[in-house]
Every structure is written in C-alpha cells, then in structure tokens.
C-alpha cells in the first residue's frame, strides 16, 4: 500500500499505477497547491531556480514507493 498526500497528485499517481493500492491521506485540495502552475514549474526547472535537498534515507524510501 502506498500513501499520497496532495489529492491531485495522488490522482495522477493512482492513474499511472493502477496495479498499486493507494491510501489517500487528503480529501481536500490545498489552497497553496492551487497556486502552482505548469508554466511556473517549467520556468523553475529551466532556470534551475529552486534547490530542494532531500536526505538520502527518505529519498530512497520515496523512490521505492513509486517503483
């Protein structure tokens, strides 16, 4: 079983992985997540604008959850 917090993200993950059982932790859309657009995400990636550092242990666990 896998857990996803953001409702729109969990819907995308569930659709891409129909063979996996998903535990949805959020039933309400976060107002802050609604401010993120694809255009802003693309610009951020192109400009290498924001650095997110994730410690190795949780990074490995997160990667395993979607494999």
C-alpha positions, -999 to 999 in steps of 0.1 A, spaced: 0 0 0 13 35 -9 3 69 6 -1 102 -12 -9 135 4 -19 160 -23 -52 150 -38 -44 160 -74 -10 144 -72 -25 112 -57 -50 110 -86 -22 112 -111 -1 86 -93 -31 63 -90 -40 66 -127 -4 59 -137 -1 29 -114 -35 10 -115 -19 -22 -101 -9 -4 -68 -32 1 -39 -33 38 -28 -41 52 6 -53 87 1 -45 109 30 -61 141 18 -97 147 7 -95 185 4 -74 205 -21 -47 226 -5 -51 262 -15 -14 266 -18 -11 238 -42 -37 256 -64 -12 284 -69 13 262 -86 10 262 -124 27 241 -151 42 272 -166 58 283 -133 70 247 -127 86 246 -162 103 280 -157 116 269 -124 131 238 -139 145 256 -169 162 283 -146 172 258 -120 157 283 -97 149 263 -65 171 237 -49 154 210 -28 178 189 -8 163 156 4 183 134 29 193 100 14 171 78 36 137 94 29 147 98 -7 153 61 -11 120 53 7 101 77 -15 116 62 -46 107 27 -35 71 37 -30 66 45 -67 87 17 -82 
